[in-house]
Amino acid sequence: MTPRRFLFALLCLAVALPACAPPPPECGRAEVFCAGLVTSFGAIGEGVNREAWLGVQDALAAGWLDHADYIESVDGRDYEKNIAFFAERGYDVIISVGAALRKETAAAALTYPRLFFVGVEQEPAETLPNLVGLVFHEERGGFLAGALAGWITQSGRVAAVCEAKSIESMRRYCEGFRAGARAAQPRLYVEVVYHNGPSDNPSRDVEWGRATALALVQRGADVLFAVGNPMADAALEAAAGENAYVIGAESDAYERLKGARPRLVSSAVNHIRDGVRDLMRAAGAGSFPSGEYFGAVGLAPFHEFERWMPQTIVERLQQLQRDLENGSLWLDVPYHSR
């Protein structure tokens, strides 16, 4: 860290500024195109935050952006001011990561109509020309994960540990998993458990995730799918510790779950990096979309399972993905349940 960066970091800590980064190069100037990214929780180097920030870095490398910064939110009460920090300094594009920021992102888009706003994994709360939600058909990724689970299980029982069903993306992931597992083996026993406890933030209820995963494995499930980090990571680690095969979601769990790697088969992933990169290019080119912008989904690499994964399963999964993308395979999992 340079002396300037170190002194600025100390200043940030001293006065509780929402962003600890050097002052940007006059982002309010028309010839300087800037992007600011705000997380809902977690570090910039983890999970969906990491993928979104990599997409921004790709846009910088391609010359579509001149400058970019990020803010790691530590409290939901800071969402509005963290977004405003970039907006008031003339950043051209503001990316907010996570469904928890949905309302604040839409409100900011109304307040700052000349700026572009990208809500990652957010179904837009308002239909506005300067607001786009980078969303995904999670049911398709869940379906692929379920089919994979159905083809590798040895006990005939597979399971999923899921964040609250009221969260649309979680419902799509897990009902897609249920459908995929049953498509692979119609007589398969599939158990899907949603968080329904008193927690205000079920994704952080790691104790529930761990306990639920262990209970499912004890009931005979030898493949476990989990979604809703960090709760999901706790569930995957617990199941892997009991020698169950595990499948992650949202981003490649292999990057963050080192202890579970020997039992981690794959992950159902949203290609956030590609989606963010493409939206940065569109913003700079004057072709920014609005409403819902669907990114691609798929399965992460098999990593340590690459050597032994039967080619027949690989080919079946590839065909399923093609069928899902071209519409020849229709899932009875509505994108919106309401």
Secondary structure by P-SEA (a helix, b strand, c coil): ccaaaaaaaaaaaacccccccccccccccccbbbbbbbbcccccccaaaaaaaaaaaaaaaaccccbbbbbbcccccaaaaaaaaaaaacccbbbbccccaaaaaaaaaaacccbbbbbcccccccccccbbbbccaaaaaaaaaaaaaaacccccbbbbbbcccccaaaaaaaaaaaaaaaaacccbbbbbbcccccccccccaaaaaaaaaaaaaaacccbbbbcccaaaaaaaaaaaaaccbbbbccccccccccccccccccccccaaaaaaaaaaaaaaaccccccbbbbbbbbcccccccccccaaaaaaaaaaaaaaaacccccccccccc
